[in-house]
């Protein structure tokens, strides 16, 4: 076999292995989605959006859990996103010298790889134990600690991809550094930063372990941040583990709602961002 034939064989073999690996991953993804939609669509009825979580054997819905999840995920995103973006800006624009930036990156990597149950236990011992009751506010703090490292990492990486020539051109025109960051580098990297925020939202949308130690659950309607609050991940966990068929159907409906919610959020954000980009 000559050199050309050997290279052609290696190229085709590697291409075949890549296609097989892709098909292998897509097969499991398609199977999961098929199972989720097959079991979830049958349980997704109008009553799911109109009634509270029921006792066993009764008809009910997930209204309180849906609203609770929106409140806690939204609060955690609003709390963690500014902190993560500002920290990412510091690491990318100001943290190229000194000892603080490497230490911050190390702590951020630890938080990024830490199991969510550890974060839940930390908030439980640092907050819940002292106030002596579970609360939605504690759940927001726990989810915000998951949001921050994701946003920090993606913001720093996206800002580092912006060419230094853009910064130098803005500085040559007399722009101060804060204007260079806000009007040049952040604008150039806004797609990546937005992706990081969406990844963080997608991650916290299905987190159960931190909420078990912080917000817990509430069978009734409650929007009080200082009290336990219903949420979809914990309801799905409790209902799926129960022996009651009606609870299991609601668990499938809740899982489908989380999946569709994350998908819709990504689609809307991409469409809005594309329209805004086209207007520049």
Secondary structure as UniProt FT lines:
FT   HELIX           3..43
FT   HELIX           46..49
FT   TURN            56..57
FT   HELIX           63..89
FT   HELIX           90..94
FT   TURN            95..96
FT   HELIX           100..113
FT   HELIX           116..123
FT   HELIX           124..128
FT   HELIX           129..131
FT   HELIX           136..160
FT   HELIX           164..172
FT   TURN            173..174
FT   HELIX           177..180
FT   HELIX           181..185
FT   HELIX           186..188
FT   HELIX           190..205
FT   HELIX           209..212
FT   TURN            213..215
FT   TURN            225..226
FT   HELIX           232..240
FT   HELIX           245..279
//
